[in-house]
Amino acid sequence: MKRQKKNLIAVLSFLSLLSMSNVNIFAKESIPNSMSPNTLIKYTDEKNYTILNETEKKNNEFNKDTFKEVGSSNLSIDDSKVIVANYPDPCKGMYVKYGSDGLVSKIYILKDSKENVTNNVSYQDKNITRGASDPSYTLIAKWGSYPNRLYKGIKHYGDYKYYGKGRATTFSDQKGTHDNYLVTGDIALQKDYDPCAYNSDVIVALPRTNGSIETHVMKKRDIGSMPNAIVDIWKNGVSYWGYTYNSSLSIGNATIQHN
């Protein structure tokens, strides 16, 4: 009985340590797919990370002046292949932010970091899918653990040629890709895989806070690395669906359509 009590105390003590901030944790895998909601971790080397406390999170919140997002580079675009992007290998000084659903939302490092870190990208052969009532389409890219998928219509059907489904996150940059000031109704799309042109109309469908799906026309006026999202919604744009903006807000079951 005494031994069982000691073992229980040891287990509880270990769990208590894990719940504290500033605890170095050995990363048994690459970047963890999920953590507690709104967590921000910082890697102290390629295998260990620290969970930052609230003050540290605020001081290390992503901004374009101090940090740069990790994305894909030197992509080989091949119409016969599907781009498959996975999270980068951890490195010292890497930050990983988790959303309100506990999934990865942003990966970034210091702007002056000398680390050469990019997503792990591979390629798969394309498969054409023809549904009984759906138009023909082909998968062109998939990324993140949500997962996120972008399709291209084989024929230009309806009003929109591209269709994506996955996760929505939020961002708060002041300016977009054309030095434009961002406003409510603006969005960013994935910079490496999604070919949508600047200022294009994008049909965005998300579940409202009550679970019903609602659609709004938004403007693509910025781009982002978006390691685990199909669309990034600028600040108060989430109010269209009844949400209150915060930098960790993430919404599943999102779809986009555009030319």
Disulfide bonds with the S-S distance in Angstrom:
none
